[in-house]
Amino acid sequence: MKPRPVSNPPNPWDTTAVEYLEEIPPSKLEVLEDHSREVLGRNDSPDVGFTWSVNPYRGCLHACAYCYARPYHEYLGFGAGTDFETKLVVKPRAAELLRAAFERKSWKGETVAFSGVTDCYQPLEASLRLTRSCLEVCAEYRNPVGIITKGPLIERDLDVLQTLAQEARLSVYITLPFHDEQVARAMEPYVATPRRRLQTIERLAAAGITVGVAVAPLIPGLNDEDLARVLTAAREAGATRAFYTLLRLPGPVQTVFEERLREKLPLRAERVLHRIRETRGGALNDSRFSVRMSGEGIYADTVRKLFDTVARRVGLNTTWASDEGEKESPFRRPMKPGTQLSFF
């Protein structure tokens, strides 16, 4: 990652602000440890198809301009701009904490999603292996898992994924919002190319893993024109499911996204911002449940119909893959050494 000048929108949770009067210093990569006592996060949003998630990392080296998770970094006292991309927080005890959660009598074996906030297969995972360690715990307990990622590093863990698919339940979605490589590089500069992510879909499918494609986010006026090509290419690579979410720009994400858009794609910026407002009642964001993921208005309805039509034509299932609650969970606590079996 090339050093970039520090640039963060004002943090509303900070009582002080830093203003550089001379040359702005470059941002530097920092890895910080989070010693929280819990690793399972509970989701109460009706717009998301899972209740529990594990996030081994906070902040993300992928540096996607549109990432809805940027505001969460402000709660840690950091900025949502370059801080989000360079001040990364890791949970070194993630697997240990997950095991402890599975051992509680209250745990019923519900699906655990990786990740609800930042990418569980971002570059740090190559050396820290926190996601893999957590997945190994899930495999040991046969706990259902759902994964959403942009990272080809997931291919490293085919062995544990196959175990989960065979002995528990597993669904994987590869995030692929763009087909045009140049546009992808502008908006998500440190992510694998669209072509490389299609290879990941192909390799997962060849290994017997149920894999889908997530067109997320769909950015009106920018990548909606890619929709048919993305879905078709993903289906040809072996994807069997698909979903999309409309671009969300909560809080400081608006600033980061618009600055990146104007810097990297200046000729398209006004058109994109205009289209976004068409789907959000004249604003750049709408945080209301039930509409924040899909938008409203004629343009949002057109996108929805286009997605449904193309997905149906190429043979992609558009229902959410989580089957939590539909049948008994395969979750089982492993027998402890020395435990005596009793048949009477």
VOMARDO-44310 format. One line per 4 residues: number of its first residue (from 1); their letters; for each residue x negated, z, y negated of C-alpha. Coordinates in steps of 0.2 Angstrom, whole numbers, plus 2048, in hexadecimal, padded with zeros to 3 digits. Layout:
BEGIN
NUM	a	X:Z:Y  ...
END
This chain:
BEGIN
1	mkpr	800:800:800  7F9:7FB:7EF  7F8:809:7E2  805:807:7D5
5	pvsn	808:811:7C5  813:820:7C7  824:81C:7C2  834:827:7C5
9	ppnp	845:828:7BD  848:839:7B5  84B:847:7C2  85C:850:7BD
13	wdtt	856:85F:7C7  846:862:7BD  845:86C:7AE  836:863:7A7
17	avey	831:851:7A7  820:849:7A6  81C:83B:799  80C:832:79A
21	leei	805:82F:789  7F6:825:78F  7F3:81A:79F  7FF:81E:7AC
25	ppsk	7F6:824:7BC  7F8:81B:7CD  803:823:7DA  7FA:82A:7E9
29	levl	800:82C:7FA  803:83E:7FF  809:845:80F  812:856:80E
33	edhs	819:861:81C  82A:868:81D  82C:878:827  83F:879:827
37	revl	847:883:835  853:876:839  852:863:83D  863:85E:840
41	grnd	86D:858:831  880:858:831  889:849:829  89A:84C:822
45	spdv	89D:83B:81B  8AC:831:822  8A2:821:81F  894:824:82B
49	gftw	897:822:83E  88D:832:843  88D:845:840  87B:84A:844
53	svnp	86B:843:83F  858:846:840  84D:841:832  83B:844:836
57	yrgc	835:83D:825  83B:83F:813  835:831:807  831:820:80E
61	lhac	822:814:80D  82D:805:80F  831:807:7FC  841:7FD:7FD
65	aycy	848:7FC:7EB  85A:7FF:7F1  858:80E:7FC  867:81A:7FA
69	arpy	85C:829:800  851:829:7F0  85B:836:7E7  858:843:7F6
73	heyl	846:843:7F0  84B:84A:7E0  851:85A:7E9  83F:85D:7EE
77	gfga	839:85D:7DC  832:84B:7DE  837:83A:7D5  842:82D:7DD
81	gtdf	837:81F:7D8  824:81E:7DE  825:830:7E3  832:82B:7F1
85	etkl	826:81E:7F7  816:828:7F7  81A:83B:7F8  81F:83C:80A
89	vvkp	826:84B:812  825:84D:825  82C:85A:831  81E:85E:83D
93	raae	829:869:848  837:85D:849  837:85B:85C  835:86E:85F
97	llra	844:871:853  84E:864:85C  84B:86C:86D  851:87D:866
101	afer	861:875:85F  865:86D:870  862:87E:878  870:886:86E
105	kswk	880:889:877  88A:881:869  881:870:86B  88D:864:875
109	getv	882:855:876  888:84B:868  880:83B:862  870:83E:857
113	afsg	86C:830:84B  85A:82C:846  85A:82B:837  867:82F:82A
117	vtdc	85C:82F:81B  84B:826:81C  844:81B:82A  83F:824:83A
121	yqpl	832:816:83E  82A:815:82D  817:812:82E  812:825:82F
125	easl	81B:825:840  80D:81B:847  801:82A:846  80D:839:845
129	rltr	819:834:853  826:840:84D  834:834:851  82E:831:863
133	scle	82C:843:866  83E:846:861  844:838:86C  83B:83F:87B
137	vcae	844:84F:878  855:845:878  850:83C:888  84B:84D:890
141	yrnp	85D:854:88C  865:843:88E  86D:844:87D  875:834:875
145	vgii	86B:82C:868  86E:81F:85A  85F:817:850  85F:80D:840
149	tkgp	84E:806:83B  845:7F8:833  835:7FC:83C  82D:7F2:84A
153	lier	824:802:84F  834:806:859  82D:7F9:866  81F:806:86A
157	dldv	82D:812:871  835:806:87D  832:811:88C  83B:820:885
161	lqtl	849:815:87E  84C:80E:88F  84D:81F:896  85A:824:889
165	aqea	864:814:88C  864:817:89F  867:82A:8A0  870:82E:88F
169	rlsv	877:822:882  86D:818:875  871:80C:868  865:804:85C
173	yitl	867:7FA:84C  85A:7F0:844  85C:7EF:831  85B:7DD:82B
177	pfhd	863:7DA:81A  859:7CA:816  855:7BA:81D  84A:7B3:80F
181	eqva	839:7BB:811  835:7BA:7FE  844:7C3:7F9  841:7D0:806
185	rame	830:7D3:800  836:7D5:7EF  843:7E3:7F3  83B:7EB:802
189	pyva	828:7E8:800  820:7F2:80E  82C:7ED:81C  829:7E1:82A
193	tprr	82F:7CF:826  841:7CA:82C  839:7BF:839  82F:7CE:840
197	rlqt	83F:7D8:841  848:7CB:84A  83A:7CC:857  83D:7DE:859
201	ierl	84F:7DB:85C  84A:7CE:86A  83D:7DA:872  84A:7E9:872
205	aaag	857:7DE:87A  84B:7D7:887  847:7E9:88C  85A:7EC:88F
209	itvg	85D:7F6:87F  86E:7F4:876  869:7EE:865  873:7E9:856
213	vava	86F:7E3:844  872:7EC:834  874:7E1:825  871:7F0:819
217	plip	872:7EF:80B  87C:7DF:807  878:7DC:7F5  885:7D1:7EC
221	glnd	87D:7C2:7E4  86C:7C4:7EE  86D:7C4:801  880:7C1:804
225	edla	87A:7AF:805  86F:7B4:814  87D:7BC:81D  881:7AE:829
229	rvlt	86F:7AA:82D  86B:7BD:830  879:7BF:83C  876:7AF:845
233	aare	863:7B2:847  866:7C4:84D  873:7BE:85A  867:7B1:860
237	agat	859:7BF:862  864:7CA:86D  86E:7D5:861  880:7D9:867
241	rafy	887:7E3:859  886:7E2:846  88C:7EC:836  889:7EA:824
245	tllr	88A:7F6:815  88B:7F1:803  87D:7F6:7F7  87F:807:7F1
249	lpgp	876:80D:7E1  878:81F:7DF  86F:828:7D0  85D:823:7CE
253	vqtv	85E:815:7DA  867:80B:7CD  857:80C:7C2  84B:808:7D0
257	feer	855:7FA:7D7  858:7F1:7C6  846:7F3:7C0  840:7EB:7D1
261	lrek	84D:7DE:7D0  848:7D9:7BE  836:7D9:7C2  836:7D0:7D2
265	lplr	845:7C4:7D1  848:7C3:7BE  852:7B2:7BF  85E:7BA:7CB
269	aerv	860:7CB:7C3  86F:7C9:7B8  879:7C0:7C5  876:7CD:7D2
273	lhri	87A:7DB:7C6  88A:7D2:7C1  88F:7D0:7D3  88C:7E2:7D8
277	retr	897:7E7:7C9  8A5:7DC:7D0  8A5:7E6:7E0  8A4:7F7:7D7
281	ggal	8B2:7F6:7CA  8A6:7F1:7BC  899:7FE:7C0  889:7FD:7CB
285	ndsr	88E:80B:7D7  89E:813:7DE  89B:823:7E8  8AD:825:7EE
289	fsvr	8AF:827:801  8B7:818:80A  8B1:80C:7FD  89F:810:7F9
293	msge	899:806:809  8A4:7F7:806  8A9:7F5:7F4  8B9:7EF:7ED
297	giya	8C0:7DF:7E5  8C0:7CC:7E9  8AE:7CA:7EB  8AC:7D9:7F7
301	dtvr	8BB:7D3:801  8B3:7C2:802  8A3:7C9:809  8AC:7D4:816
305	klfd	8B6:7C4:81C  8A6:7BA:81D  89D:7C8:827  8AC:7C9:833
309	tvar	8AD:7B6:835  89B:7B3:838  899:7C2:844  8A8:7BD:84E
313	rvgl	8A2:7AB:84F  891:7AF:855  897:7BD:861  892:7CD:859
317	nttw	89C:7DD:85B  8A0:7E5:84A  8A6:7F6:851  89A:804:84E
321	asde	890:807:85E  892:81A:85F  89E:81F:86D  89D:831:869
325	geke	8AD:83A:86F  8B3:82C:879  8AB:833:889  8A2:842:88F
329	spfr	890:843:889  882:841:895  879:850:88D  872:85C:899
333	rpmk	865:86A:896  856:868:8A2  854:875:8AF  847:882:8AB
337	pgtq	839:886:8B7  83D:893:8C3  850:891:8C2  859:894:8D2
341	lsff	867:888:8D8  877:890:8DE  884:886:8E8  890:895:8EA
END
